[in-house]
Amino acid sequence: MDKMTHTKFNLNNFLLAMSSGIDCAVERNQNNISYSSQRVAFITMKIASFNDFTKRNLSDILSFTILSKHYTNMKSLEFFPFDNLDIFRDELMKQIIFLAETVEENIDIKENFIINKLVIIEKIEALNIDEVIKENFFYLGESESFWLDLVSLRLPFFILDFLEDTTLEISYDELLLIVKEMSKIVYSYTQREFNTNLIDNLLKMAKIYNFDNKDSSRLLLCGYLYNIGLLKIPQEIIVKKGKLEQLEYDKMKSAPYYTKEILSMIYGFDDIAKLASSYCEKLDGSGYPYHLAGNELALKDRLLITLCLYQALGEERNYRRIFSKNEIFKILEDEVSFGRIDSSVVNDLKAIL
């Protein structure tokens, strides 16, 4: 493997990590319970394992169920390295997933305990699907452990027990296409316009600083993923018009922390998690959430901080207008004078724009 152009990648691991964020973009069920693609995956995989689907199929099932609420068009899923997407055109598989989603739509949880098991069973009994699939579910439901597994903090580990290692070598170009697709979920959730200005500017700056392909690619990955933590912030706060209350503001400030929390769970993403979560830091230590000082912020951190700020100021927000390019650079120069961002990065950015 050429480490300059390729990296190790495990789609199941990547999406399990992402699910804690992207599930927040799915509407709560009729009982006001937060959506869990992991529960849907677990039920689907349990039943599929009774019906001669292979371990490779189970790996695809996990990835598919995590993505299915966000990509209803199968064509969109071709960006992701599935082993065999055709299994999701299989009628039996469609019915198994439908059963699992029906459970999730009706589940009610109180104090980490499912309180409406009988209601769920009645809903499944009424489904017009293969009787064998229903019997599989009823068999699972006879065990208290099945229902407890569904609300256990160890559910991701129970899911992993089904899987074989599907780690593969993937080019950075392919990985960038995947994370670009994932970043669109964030923009949809935040109701902000998706654009590639940040990525374009990061790429230009990477060339100025003579970054190699690996460093450039991993910087671009951060450009797509830095705001993934916003999915953990209640949408009503993100789209609120006018000034935020103090608690709302504090929640908004937690977004970089959640970015690191999500990305840290992805194999091989430790440096990306650290860099992507630094975009609100400042050289004088006044940033957040880690209050890193200048000597703790490398060149790539300084690039991301400056370019994310440039990007944000050029985007419309509910509480303010878009700033012009001249106004943005005036703000950036003020930040330099206060010792908050890197003057050389600002000057180099000005030279390319």
Secondary structure, DSSP 4 states (H G I P E B T S, - for coil): --TTTEEEE-HHHHHHHHHHHHGGGSPP-TT-PPP-HHHHHHHHHHHHHTTT--HHHHHHHHHHHHHTTT--SGGGGGGS--S-GGGGGSHHHHHHHHHHHHHHHH--EETTEE--HHHHHHHHHT--S-HHHHHHHHHHHTSHHHHHHHT-TTHHHHHHTTPPP--EEEEHHHHHHHHHHHHHHHHHHHT-----HHHHHHHHHHHHTT--HHHHHHHHHHHHHTTGGGGGS-HHHHT--SPPPHHHHHHHHTHHHHHHHHHTTSTT-HHHHHHHTTTT--TBS--SSS--BGGG--HHHHHHHHHHHHHHHTS-BTTBPPPPHHHHHHHHHHHHHTTSS-HHHHHHHHHH-
